[in-house]
């Protein structure tokens, strides 16, 4: 039965250390290895892109072609890390929106902003985090609440059923 190993950051500070770890894993018979670009440093949890690539390249070379798929490279430049963070954030945001509604508040998620400029303005990246979505919270002004009947198109005006 093939066994995969989650090798977190490769269990070494240098690309050579990662290579030694991967080589030992291959020799022991592991069929797959996950090497991430995390650093263990709370001030900079994701390694610099070039450093991460160097570590991954060492891992690939050390596998000597005996492992085909084993890399989990994430970086702020790649969509997968942001995609994962967005999904986690949206779970918490959904609960926050429901709680706001229970308390008589309104909540509006905001997308279409530049996360880099928001992170810079509020020094968010310095905390090891990044912005994935904004959420406006507040109470509605009863005098400005839209009270007119809602006008909607009939289903048959919007869809053609085949």
N, C-alpha and C positions, 0 to 999 in steps of 0.2 A: 504494500500500500504506500503510495507516494506521500511524503510528509513535507509540509511547508514550515519555514521558520520565520517568525516576525523578529527581525534583527534591529528594530528601532533605528538608531542612528549608525548602525554598523559596529557598535561597541569598540570604538577607537577614536582618538583625537585626530589622527592623520589618515590620508588616503591609504598609506601603507598598512596602518593598523586595520582598516576596514578590509583590505585585501587579505590580510592574514586570517581574519575572522571568517571571511567567505571561503577561503581555501580550506580551513579546518572543517567548516560545515559541509562542504562538497565531499571531502574525504570521509566524513562520517556517514554520508549517504543521503543527505537532505536533497529533496527534489526541487524545492523552490525556496527562495529567500526574499524577504521584503526589507529593503534598505531605504530609510526615509532621510529627508534632509533636515530633520530637527537637530537642534544643537544642545539641548539641555540647559541653555543659558536663558533665564527668564527675561533678560534685557533684549535679547535677540534670538527668539525661539526658532526662527527659520534661518538656515545658513545662507550666506551669500551665494548667488547663483553659480558663479565660477567654481567656488569651493565645493558646492554640492555636486556639480558635474564631474569634477576631478575625483571625488569620492566614489561616485557611481561608476565612472570609467575604470577605476581600480578594482571595484567589485566585479565588473563584467570580465576584465582581464583575468582576475583570480579564479573565476569559475571555469576557465579554459573550455568554454563551450558546452559544459556539461549541464548547465542550467539555462533554460530558454527564457523564461519570464520570471523576473524577480525584483523589479525595481518600482519603488513608489517615490518618484521625484516630484516634490511640490515646491512652489515658489510663488511669490506675489505676482510674478509675470505669467504664471500659468492659471488657467481657469479652474482647475479642479479644486484647489484650496479655497478659492473664493466661493465656488459653487457649494462646497461642503459647509463653509461658514454661513452662507446665505440660508441654506436649509435649516441649520441649527437656530439661526436668528429668527427665521420665520415661525418656527415652532413656539419660541418664547413670545414673539410679537403677537401671534394669534391669541395666546392665553391673556396677554396684557390687554388686547382689544376687547376680549370678552369681559374681563374684569372691569374695564372702563365702562362698558355698556351697563353692567350690573349696578355700577355706582352712579349711573345717569350721565356719564361722560361720553365724549365722542373721541374717536381715534381715527387717524388717517395715515396709512403707510405712504412714504414718499420715495420714489425711485427717480432715475434720470438725473442724478447729481454726480459730481466728480468726487469720488471718495478720497482721492489724494489731497485735494484742496481742503476738504472737511477735516481729514486727519491732521493736516499741517496746521490749520487754524486753531484746532483744539488740542494739539500735541498728543494725538491718540496713538500714533505709531511708537512714540517714546515709551508708552506703557506696554508695548508688545502686542497691541491689538490693532484692528483696522475697522473702518466703517463699512457695513454692507447694506444697510437700509436706515432710513430716518423714520421716526414715528412722531407725528404731531398729536398731542393730547390736550384736551380742554373740555370745558362745559359750553353747550350751545347757548346763544343769546336768545331767550324766549321771544323777543320782539322781532328777531330776524329769521326765525324758523320758517321754512317753506311749508305752508299749510294748504296750498291748492291741491286739487285732485291730480294724481299722477296719470299721465297720458302714455299709453303703451300701444304698440302695433299689435294687431292680432297675429297669432302664430302663422296662419296661412298667408299673411302678407310678407312674412320674413323667410319662410322655408318652403321649398318644393319637395314633397315626399315622393320617392320613386318606388 
